[in-house]
């Protein structure tokens, strides 16, 4: 969870700096790439959670 928050803060800072430099296109791409990275992290965490729930209720 803290990794996701850290990535969000870093991406927000990079986005702000790039936008102030006048590179809005690059700022948007950084935001999209950050979103995709966080999305993959969340999917991996959900997979781990579902595997844990499955192992508890199916006693595997």
Secondary structure by P-SEA (a helix, b strand, c coil): caaaaaaaaaaaaaaaaaaaacaaaaaaaaaaaaaaaaaaaaaaaaaaaaaaaaaaaacc
